[in-house]
């Protein structure tokens, strides 16, 4: 997001998140490390304490419309801590993201079971890295096998809403590396159009 190397400042109202744009701010453990190459080798209690601080001590402002928490794959202590801290709030739910391959589907089944056991509503399933749309002929090509039906098959299996497939665009990876806004840089990309439609659907 172009915020590498930024520092978090303390104020009377708490930690100030890093603003990427006027309406978008970010908080990350990466801002608290001495070096971007430093590994986070923390035991559970310290990680859980930091997660609580991110919820309780970051000045998110008074008009927070959306709080997105990007979690690592799996059902680890981090997920349980987040579920516990948010249990008394009126969260909209989790968006389950998978890729089409069976190895991803197996992990995501555990995520779905975790959400059910912790009473987290599931908004729907989203399939990432789904297909490549040729910029010349505009045809779509599946790059990965969907032996068990991919994200759509998984949504059907669990009777969940299938939110769609995110097309692969190499320019997205470049923008992430450069810290530039992909959607404003490539407004005509099928990926941009899909994300805008997805935002409308989730609104």
Long-range contacts (C-beta under 8 A, 24 or more apart in sequence): 1-26, 1-179, 2-178, 2-179, 2-180, 3-31, 3-179, 4-30, 4-36, 4-179, 5-36, 6-31, 7-31, 8-32, 11-59, 13-59, 14-57, 14-58, 14-59, 15-53, 15-57, 15-58, 15-59, 16-58, 16-59, 17-58, 17-59, 17-60, 21-181, 25-60, 27-54, 27-58, 44-77, 47-77, 47-78, 47-81, 48-77, 48-78, 48-81, 51-78, 51-81, 51-82, 51-85, 52-81, 52-85, 55-85, 55-86, 73-107, 73-111, 74-107, 74-110, 74-111, 75-110, 75-111, 75-114, 79-114, 80-118, 83-114, 83-118, 83-120, 86-120, 87-118, 87-119, 91-120, 91-121, 92-121, 92-123, 93-120, 93-121, 93-122, 93-123, 94-120, 94-121, 94-122, 94-123, 95-122, 95-123, 95-124, 95-125, 95-126, 95-163, 95-202, 96-122, 96-124, 96-125, 96-126, 96-160, 97-125, 97-126, 97-127, 97-128, 98-125, 98-126, 98-127, 98-128, 98-150, 98-151, 98-154, 99-127, 99-128, 99-129, 99-130, 99-144, 100-127, 100-129, 100-130, 100-142, 100-144, 100-145, 100-146, 100-150, 100-151, 101-144, 101-145, 101-146, 101-147, 102-145, 102-147, 102-148, 105-148, 105-150, 105-151, 105-153, 105-154, 108-154, 109-154, 112-154, 112-158, 112-160, 122-160, 123-161, 123-163, 123-202, 124-155, 124-160, 124-161, 124-162, 124-163, 125-151, 125-152, 125-154, 125-155, 125-158, 125-160, 125-161, 125-162, 125-163, 126-151, 126-163, 126-164, 126-166, 126-198, 127-151, 127-152, 127-162, 127-164, 127-165, 127-166, 128-166, 129-166, 129-168, 130-165, 130-166, 130-167, 130-168, 131-165, 131-167, 131-168, 132-167, 132-168, 133-167, 133-168, 133-169, 133-190, 140-167, 143-168, 163-198, 163-201, 163-202, 164-194, 164-197, 164-198, 165-194, 166-191, 166-194, 166-195, 167-191, 167-194
